[in-house]
């Protein structure tokens, strides 16, 4: 399962901007990325969108055998 949540850190607790759809009393592993962006710049994404954003075009010959 993968989810992207936006949160605010109040100095001691991370508070989600919207209630997350998570199972209570279950442990989760999170990754923290600090970004200075406004909520209007955040787009809803799924894993395919994330992969698309991370991939780039490779300049290569038409025939890789050459």
MILO-397322 format. One record per residue: z, y, x of N, C-alpha, C, O in turn. Coordinates in Angstrom, 1 decimal, always signed. Atoms other than C-alpha are relative to their C-alpha. Example, Ala and Ser with C-alpha at 12.3 -4.5 7.8 and 13.67 -1.06 7.14 Angstrom:
! residues 2
nup  nnorth  neast  caup  canorth  caeast  cup  cnorth  ceast  oup  onorth  oeast
+0.0  -1.2  +0.9  +7.8  -4.5  +12.3  +0.0  +1.2  +0.9  +0.7  +1.2  +1.9
+0.0  -1.1  -0.9  +7.1  -1.1  +13.7  +0.8  +1.1  -0.8  +0.9  +2.2  -0.3
END
This chain:
! residues 66
nup  nnorth  neast  caup  canorth  caeast  cup  cnorth  ceast  oup  onorth  oeast
+0.0  -1.2  +0.9  +0.0  +0.0  +0.0  +0.0  +1.2  +0.9  +0.7  +1.3  +1.9
+0.0  -1.3  -0.8  -0.8  +3.5  +1.3  +0.0  +1.1  -1.0  -0.8  +1.1  -2.0
-0.1  -1.2  +0.8  +0.1  +6.8  -0.3  +0.1  +1.2  +0.8  +0.6  +1.2  +1.9
-0.2  -1.3  -0.6  -0.2  +10.4  +0.7  +0.8  +0.9  -0.9  +0.4  +1.1  -2.0
-0.9  -0.9  +0.7  +2.6  +12.6  -0.4  +0.2  +1.3  +0.8  +0.2  +1.3  +2.0
-0.3  -1.3  -0.6  +3.2  +16.3  +0.3  +1.5  +0.2  -0.3  +2.0  +0.0  -1.4
-1.4  -0.2  +0.1  +6.9  +17.1  +0.9  +0.4  +1.3  +0.6  -0.3  +1.9  +1.4
-0.6  -1.2  -0.6  +9.1  +20.0  +1.7  +1.3  -0.5  +0.7  +2.1  -1.2  +0.0
-1.2  +0.3  -0.7  +11.9  +19.6  +4.3  +1.0  +1.2  -0.2  +0.7  +2.3  +0.3
-1.0  -1.1  +0.3  +15.0  +21.6  +3.2  +1.0  +0.2  +1.1  +2.0  +0.9  +0.9
-1.0  -0.1  -1.1  +16.8  +21.2  +6.5  +0.8  -1.3  +0.2  +1.3  -1.5  +1.3
-0.7  +1.3  -0.1  +18.3  +17.8  +5.8  -0.7  -1.1  -0.8  -0.5  -2.3  -0.4
+0.6  +1.0  +0.8  +16.2  +16.0  +3.2  -1.5  +0.4  -0.2  -1.8  +1.5  -0.4
+1.4  -0.1  +0.4  +12.5  +15.5  +2.6  -0.1  -0.1  -1.5  +0.3  -1.1  -2.1
+0.1  -0.1  +1.4  +11.7  +16.5  -1.0  -1.5  -0.1  -0.4  -2.2  +0.9  -0.1
+1.4  +0.1  +0.4  +8.4  +15.3  -2.5  -0.4  +1.1  -1.0  +0.5  +1.5  -1.9
+0.4  -1.1  +0.9  +6.4  +18.0  -4.3  -0.2  -0.6  -1.5  +0.0  +0.1  -2.4
+0.0  +0.7  +1.3  +5.8  +15.5  -7.2  +0.7  -1.3  +0.1  +0.8  -1.9  +1.2
-0.7  +1.2  -0.1  +7.8  +12.4  -8.1  -0.9  -1.2  +0.5  -2.0  -1.4  -0.1
+0.9  +1.2  -0.4  +6.4  +9.4  -6.1  +0.2  -1.2  -0.8  +1.3  -1.4  -1.4
-0.1  +1.3  +0.8  +5.6  +6.2  -7.8  +0.3  -1.1  +1.0  -0.5  -1.9  +1.4
-0.5  +0.9  -1.0  +7.7  +4.1  -5.5  +1.2  -0.8  -0.7  +1.9  -0.4  -1.6
-1.1  +0.8  +0.5  +10.1  +1.2  -6.2  +1.3  +0.4  +0.5  +1.4  +0.5  +1.8
-1.3  -0.4  -0.5  +13.7  +2.3  -6.0  +0.7  -1.1  +0.8  +0.5  -2.3  +0.6
-0.8  +0.9  -0.9  +16.1  +0.7  -3.4  -0.8  -0.9  +0.8  -0.4  -2.0  +1.2
+0.9  +0.7  -0.9  +13.2  -0.5  -1.3  -0.3  +0.8  +1.2  -0.4  +2.0  +1.1
+0.2  -0.8  -1.2  +12.7  +0.5  +2.3  -1.5  +0.2  +0.2  -2.4  -0.7  -0.1
+1.4  -0.3  -0.3  +9.4  +2.2  +3.3  -0.1  +0.6  +1.4  +0.9  +1.1  +1.9
+0.3  -0.6  -1.3  +7.9  +3.2  +6.6  -0.9  +1.2  -0.3  -1.9  +1.2  -1.0
+0.8  -1.2  +0.2  +6.6  +6.8  +6.7  -0.5  +0.6  +1.3  +0.0  +0.3  +2.3
+0.5  -0.8  -1.1  +4.5  +8.9  +9.0  +0.0  +1.5  -0.3  -0.4  +1.9  -1.4
-0.2  -1.4  +0.3  +5.2  +12.6  +9.3  -1.1  +0.7  +0.8  -1.2  +0.6  +2.0
+1.0  -0.8  -0.6  +2.3  +15.0  +10.0  +0.3  +1.4  -0.4  +0.2  +1.7  -1.6
-0.3  -1.4  +0.3  +3.1  +18.7  +10.2  -1.4  +0.8  -0.1  -2.1  +0.8  +0.9
+1.2  -0.8  +0.2  +0.3  +20.8  +8.8  +0.3  +1.3  -0.7  +1.1  +1.3  -1.7
-0.2  -1.3  +0.7  +0.2  +24.5  +7.9  -1.1  +0.2  -0.9  -2.1  +0.9  -0.6
+1.0  -0.1  +1.0  -1.9  +24.2  +4.8  +0.6  +0.3  -1.3  +1.8  +0.0  -1.6
-0.5  -0.3  +1.3  -1.5  +25.5  +1.3  -0.4  -1.1  -0.9  -1.3  -1.9  -0.6
+0.2  +1.1  +1.0  -1.4  +23.2  -1.7  -1.4  +0.1  -0.6  -2.0  -1.0  -1.0
+1.3  -0.1  +0.5  -4.8  +24.5  -2.8  -1.0  -0.6  +1.0  -2.2  -1.0  +0.6
+0.8  +0.7  -0.9  -6.3  +23.0  +0.4  +0.1  -1.5  +0.0  -0.7  -2.2  +0.7
-0.2  +1.5  +0.0  -5.0  +19.5  -0.3  -0.9  -0.6  -1.0  -0.9  -0.2  -2.2
+0.9  +0.7  +0.9  -7.5  +17.2  -1.8  +0.6  -1.4  -0.2  +1.1  -2.0  +0.7
-0.4  +1.4  +0.3  -6.7  +13.9  -3.5  -0.9  -0.9  +0.8  -2.1  -0.8  +0.7
+0.8  +1.0  -0.9  -7.8  +11.1  -1.1  +0.5  -1.4  -0.2  +1.6  -1.7  -0.6
-0.3  +1.4  -0.1  -7.9  +7.4  -0.9  -0.3  -0.4  +1.4  -0.8  +0.4  +2.2
+0.2  +0.5  -1.4  -8.2  +5.3  +2.2  -1.4  +0.2  +0.4  -1.6  +0.5  +1.6
+1.4  -0.2  -0.3  -12.0  +5.5  +2.1  -0.3  +1.4  +0.5  -1.0  +1.6  +1.4
+0.1  -1.4  -0.4  -11.8  +9.3  +2.2  +0.6  +0.3  +1.4  +0.0  +1.0  +2.2
-0.7  -0.2  -1.4  -9.4  +9.2  +5.2  -0.9  -0.6  +1.1  -1.1  +0.0  +2.1
+0.9  +0.6  -1.0  -11.7  +6.8  +7.1  -1.3  +0.8  +0.2  -1.7  +0.9  +1.3
+1.2  -0.8  -0.1  -14.7  +8.9  +6.3  +0.2  +1.3  +0.8  -0.6  +1.7  +1.6
-0.4  -1.2  -0.8  -12.9  +12.0  +7.7  +0.2  -0.3  +1.4  -0.1  +0.6  +2.3
-0.3  +0.4  -1.4  -12.0  +10.1  +10.9  -1.2  -0.4  +0.7  -1.2  -0.4  +2.0
+1.2  +0.6  -0.7  -15.5  +8.7  +11.6  -0.9  +1.2  +0.4  -1.0  +2.2  -0.3
+1.0  -1.0  -0.4  -18.2  +10.6  +13.4  -1.3  -0.7  +0.3  -1.4  -1.9  +0.3
+1.4  +0.5  -0.3  -21.9  +10.2  +14.1  -0.1  -0.3  +1.5  +0.3  +0.5  +2.3
+0.2  +0.4  -1.4  -22.7  +8.4  +17.3  -1.5  +0.2  +0.4  -2.4  -0.3  -0.3
+1.3  -0.2  -0.5  -25.8  +9.6  +19.2  -0.4  -1.2  +0.8  +0.2  -1.4  +1.9
+0.3  +1.2  -0.7  -27.5  +6.5  +20.3  -1.5  -0.3  -0.2  -2.1  +0.3  -1.1
+1.4  +0.3  +0.2  -31.0  +5.1  +20.8  -0.3  -0.8  -1.3  +0.6  -1.5  -1.8
+0.3  +0.7  +1.2  -32.8  +3.7  +17.8  +0.1  -1.5  +0.2  +0.6  -2.2  -0.7
-0.1  +1.4  -0.4  -33.0  +0.3  +19.5  +1.2  -0.1  +1.0  +1.0  +0.3  +2.2
-1.2  +0.1  -0.9  -29.5  -0.5  +21.0  -0.3  -0.9  +1.1  +0.5  -1.0  +2.1
+0.3  +0.9  -1.1  -31.1  -3.2  +23.1  -0.6  +0.7  +1.2  -0.6  +0.1  +2.3
+0.6  -0.7  -1.1  -32.8  -0.6  +25.3  +1.0  +0.7  +0.9  +0.7  +1.3  +1.9
END
